[in-house]
Amino acid sequence: MDMDTSSDLASQYLDFKNYEENLTEDEKHFKALTIIGASAVSLLCYEGDKLSEALQDDKFEKLRDADIISGVWPLGHQATTSARTTPLIAWSVRLQTVFIGFRGTQVAEDLITNIDARKTASPDLATNFHSGFFQQAFPFSLLVKELADKFRVVVCGHSLG
């Protein structure tokens, strides 16, 4: 894969280590809400055609009440991405954050993607990925870069790395 490495996209990581180190109380709260939002979007990726009903399910009641996720929509799949792994895009008014979620392992074919556990660097996305996850996310890298110019973006998902 050819990647343009000339971008100077700023990186802000959700560091799961040193959770409270050098953070104000407001920053700790914001970080916790962001992690909850990313987790919820990751779970919603498994709902497929039942996305609207799933978001209304009782298990997402606190998420709705806290307005952590304001809306969720499926993204159209790219030619290089199978329809069964079509990602979601979600918006949080409260956090002013865009979440892009990818569904992970669900069927036997996904195991082939999981086997490639090498780390893949993406300088233009200012981060590192598990290669399997990167394979699924790469077709959407231009969208991520464009959104990151205007919003805070969190790319999330389960499995596949």
Rosetta blueprint (number, residue, H / E / L):
1 M L
2 D L
3 M L
4 D L
5 T L
6 S L
7 S L
8 D L
9 L L
10 A L
11 S L
12 Q L
13 Y L
14 L L
15 D L
16 F L
17 K L
18 N L
19 Y L
20 E L
21 E L
22 N L
23 L L
24 T L
25 E H
26 D H
27 E H
28 K H
29 H H
30 F H
31 K H
32 A H
33 L H
34 T H
35 I H
36 I H
37 G H
38 A H
39 S H
40 A H
41 V H
42 S H
43 L H
44 L H
45 C H
46 Y H
47 E H
48 G H
49 D H
50 K H
51 L H
52 S H
53 E H
54 A H
55 L H
56 Q H
57 D L
58 D H
59 K H
60 F H
61 E H
62 K H
63 L H
64 R H
65 D H
66 A L
67 D L
68 I L
69 I L
70 S L
71 G E
72 V E
73 W E
74 P E
75 L L
76 G L
77 H L
78 Q L
79 A L
80 T L
81 T L
82 S L
83 A H
84 R H
85 T H
86 T L
87 P L
88 L E
89 I E
90 A E
91 W E
92 S E
93 V L
94 R L
95 L L
96 Q L
97 T E
98 V E
99 F E
100 I E
101 G E
102 F E
103 R L
104 G L
105 T L
106 Q L
107 V L
108 A H
109 E H
110 D H
111 L H
112 I H
113 T H
114 N H
115 I H
116 D L
117 A L
118 R L
119 K E
120 T E
121 A E
122 S E
123 P H
124 D H
125 L H
126 A L
127 T E
128 N E
129 F E
130 H E
131 S H
132 G H
133 F H
134 F H
135 Q H
136 Q H
137 A H
138 F H
139 P H
140 F H
141 S H
142 L H
143 L H
144 V H
145 K H
146 E H
147 L H
148 A H
149 D L
150 K L
151 F L
152 R E
153 V E
154 V E
155 V E
156 C E
157 G E
158 H L
159 S L
160 L L
161 G L
